[in-house]
Amino acid sequence: MHLTGLVLIVLGGVMEGLFALPMRFAPRWSWENFWGAGSLMALLLVPWPLALLTVPHLGSIYASADSTSLLLAVLFGAGWGCGGIFFGLGVASLGLSLGTSLIMGLIAIGGSVVPLLLDRNLHIAAGSEAALACGMALMVLGLMICARAGNLKSAEPSRSTRPVPFGVGLFYCVAAGVLSALVNFALVFGAPIAQPAIARGVNPATANNAVWAIVFTVNYLVNIGYCLFRAWRARSLSKFRSDSHPLYWFLAAIMGLLWAGGIVAYGHGASLEGPLGPMFGFPIMLITSILTGNAAGALSGEWRHASLLARSTMRWGICVMVLAIVTLGFANHSLH
């Protein structure tokens, strides 16, 4: 086990669990203002500076890439961008702790099933199918328990001012979890884009920054476009001027760095662990994200007024989900 790789994987999980937290500290902006600004800052601060600094002759690499790989990276990146929109809506509707738990749990299922869909030559070891089925069953159970906790919380009088119904927020989280798995497809089918850089001696993990730049760009442009459209319809575009504050843009920059930087940190950490890095790194990253999101939600008072039953139900749900992720990680390792 490479210590630096493990630290980067955990750091990526912490960053992914915290990236939506700055939204709570910009009360004069609507959701679309902050999410759009955070998407813009993520686009400006992470993917292209990283690609330009780490991949030599980036322009010629794109020029030599085949159009099919570029198109697929764009299409799957757009799907991932839609998942990002639903992620933001889900967290805003259900809170950081519950929203992050539900979404990351669904991503765990996608991260276990997607490899099977992408590679039909996987070696199926003894017990791996049973572990995969058990892990998915546990994850579904954990998601149901967490959803029950959220429903109990939303039904309490102190939560009667919820901006959207609990069922709508739950739909946002499910859509986010399903669509977020498309990032795996974007990286797999966009991998040929990085081959010219690898052929020139660039480290494969670093060469993938050329793919990340395209996928991230499409992702964030989808998010920015949706936020601008929503702000235009809600007449909240003026808040960028009338209700703006330098602190809000600083918080949006932190959100952008955490959002994109967490994915980059995880990807680099997993690559340092060798071919099986993603197999054990992915569960570690998800568990860290869920625990971090719940800790941040608890510290920010999301569950302060919830009943003892709602809080204990949520804790049980988190324990079941952590067990499910460990089981899915074992199943994924066995499949390879």
N, C-alpha and C positions, 0 to 999 in steps of 0.2 A: 504494500500500500504506500503510495506516494503522499507524504504529509502535506506538501503544498497543494496537491490536487484535492485532498480531502478538505483542507481549509477553504479553498475556493468554492467547492461544492456547497459547503455549509454557508459561506458568505452569500452565494447566489440565492440560497433558500431564504436567508434572513432578508435580503434585499427585496425578493419577490413577495415576502409576507408583509413588508412595510410600505411598499411603493404607493399604495392608495391612502396611507395615513395623512399626508400633508393636506388632503382635501378638507379635512375637518377644521383647518385653521384659516380658511378663507371664506368666512360666512357671507361676505357681500357679493361673492360671485355665485352664479348658478352652476349646476353640474356641468353644463356644456361649456361654460367659460373655462373652468379649471381643467377639465379633461382635455379640451382642445389645446389649451396652453401647455399642459404637460406632454401631450403628444408631440407638439411642435418642438419643445425643448429636447425631448428624447431624440427626435430626428436630427436636430442640429448638433447636439452635444456628443452623441455616441457613434452611430454606425459609420458615417462617412469620414469623420476624423480618424476613427480607428482603422478603417480600410485603407485610407490614403497613407497613413503612417506605417502600416505593417505589411502591405502588399505592394511590392514594386511594380511599376508599369501597369497600373490598374486599368487604364484606358485600353491598352493593347490586349489585355486579358479578356475584357468584355467584348472587344472587337472579334476575337477569335472563338468566342463561345458560340455553341450552336443555338439556333433560335428556339428549338423545342425546350431546352433546359431553361432558357431565359423566360419563356412564356409560362412554363409550369411553376417556376419560382414566383412569378408575378401573381398567377391565379391562386396558388395556395397561400401566398402571403396576404392576398386580399381576403381570403376566407379567415385566416388568422386575425386579420384586422377587424373583421366582424365579431370574432370572438372577444377581441379587446373591448369593443363597444359594450357588449353584453356583460363583460367582467365589470366594467365601471358602473353600469346600471345596477348590476346585482349587488355589488358592495354598497352602493349608495342606498339601495332599497332595504337590504337586510343587515347591514352593518359589516364592519371589517372582519370580525371573528367568524360569524356564521357564513357570510358570503365567501370568504377565502377558503373555509373548510369544505363547503359544498363543491366549489369550483375545482380546487386542487384534488379532491377525492375523485371527481369525474375525470380529471386529467390523468390520474393514476390508472384508471381503467383503460383510457385511450392509449396510454403509454405501454400498457401490457398487450393490448389487442393489436395495435398498429404494427408492431414488428412482425406479427403473424401475417398481416395483410401485405406487408412489403416484401417479405422474403419467404418464398415457399421452400427454400432449401435448408431451413432451420433444422438442427438436430433435436429431436424430441427425446429428452432423457426420461428415464423411468421416474414416475411420480410428478413430472412437471405439469402434465395436463390436470391432474387432481389438485395440485397446488394453485394453478391458475384459476380453476373453477372455485376452489375454496376462497382464494383471495378476492375474487370478484363478488362472491356471495357475501363475504364479510364487509366489503366496501359498500355494497347496496344496503346492507343492514345498517352500517354506520351512517350512511347518507340519510336513511329513513329516520334514524334516531335524532340526528342533528336537525332534520327538517321538522320533526315533532317538537324539539326544543324551541326552534324558531317560531312555530305555530303557537306554542304555549306563551311565549314571550309577547307575540303580536296581539294575542287575545286579551292581555292584561290592560286595565284602564290607562296605565301610564304610557302605553304604547299606542293609544288610539289615534294619535296624530301622525301615524306612519304615512308618508307621502303617496305610496302605492300599496295596493293589497298584497298580502303575503304571497298569495298564489302567483301574482305577476312577478314579484321579486324572485321566487323560486324558478319560474320559467327563465328569467334572465340568467340565473346561475347555471341551469342545465344547458342552455344554449352556449354559454361561455365555455363550459367544460368540454362540450362536444366539438365546437369549432376550434378551440385552442389546440386540439390534437393535429390540426392541419399544418402546424409549423413543422412537425416531423416529416410530412410529405414534402414540404417546401425544401427542406434541407436535403432529403434523400434524392429527389428528382432534380434539384438544382446543383447537386454535387459536381457534375461535369464542368460547371463554370469555373471551379477552382483548379481543375486539372492542369491548365497551362502554368499556373503559378507553382504548383507542386513539381512540375517537370523542370522548372528553373531553380529548384532547390529550396523553395519556401516550405517551412514546416506545415504539414497538412492542417493542423489546428489553426494556425495563423492564416493559411490560404483560405479557409472557410469564411474569413471576414469579408471576402469578396462576395460570397453568397449572402451573408448576413446583411450587407449594405442594401442589396436589392430587396430582400424579404422584409427587413425593418422599414425601408422607405415606403413600400406599398402598404404595410400594416398601419403605419402612423398617418399616411395620407388619407387612408380610409377613415381613420378616427377623426382627423382634423376636418375632413369634408363633412362627415356626419354632424360634428359639433357645430360647424358654421351654419349648416342647414337648420339645425335645431335652434340655434341662437337667432337666426333670421326669423323663423316662425314664431319664437317666443319673444321676439323683440328685446333680446338680452345682449345683442352685440354692443350696445352703448355702454355696457358695464365694463368693457375693456378700457374705456376712457373715464366715465364718470365715477365708477366704483372701484377703480383700479388702485393698486398700491404696490410699491416696489417689493414689499415682502411677499405679495402674492406671486409675483413672477419668480422670486427666489425659491418659494415653495414649489412652484411648477417645475423649476429646474431640478430641484431635489427629486421630485417625483419621476421626472424623465430619466435622470441618472440611475435611480434605483430600478426603474422598470426595465430599461434596456441593459443597464450594467449588470443586473442580476442574471439575465440570460447569458450574457457574454462570460461572466465569471463562472457560472456553472459549466458552460460548454468547454471552456479552457481547462477547468479542473478535471472534468471527465476525460478529456483527451490525454491529460498527464497520467491517468491511471491505466492507459493501454486500451486494447480492444474491448475489454469487459468493463471499462470505466462507466459508460452510461448505464450498464445493467445494475450496478450497485449504487451509482451516484444519483440516478433519478429518484429512487425511493428516499434516499437521504435528503435530497433537495426538497421533495414534497413534504416530508415529515417536518423539516425545519420551517418551511413556509407556513404550514398549518399551525404549528406551535407558536411561531412568531406572530402570526396574524391574530391568534386568540389572546396572546399575552398583551399585544398592543390594544386590542379591543377592550380587554378587561381593564387595563390601566387608564384608558380614555373614558371609562365609565359606561360602556355600551350595555353592560349587564347589571349596572348598579341597582336598578329598580326592578329587576326581574325576580320572580319568585324562586324559592329554594328548589322547587320541582323543576323549573325551567333550567336553572343553572346546573343542577345535578344531571339532568337528562343530556345537556350539552356536553358535560364532561365524559359521560359514558359513551356518547357518540364519537367523541374525539379519540378515546381509548380504542374503540372498535376500529376506527379508520386507520389509526397508526398500526395496529395489528394487521389489518388488511394490506397496507402498503408494504410491510415487511414480508408478508406472504407473497404478494405479487412480485416483489423484488427477487425472492428466492425462485419463483417460477420463471421469471425472465432470465435469471442466471442459468437455470437448468436448460432453457431452450437454446442456449448458445454453447 
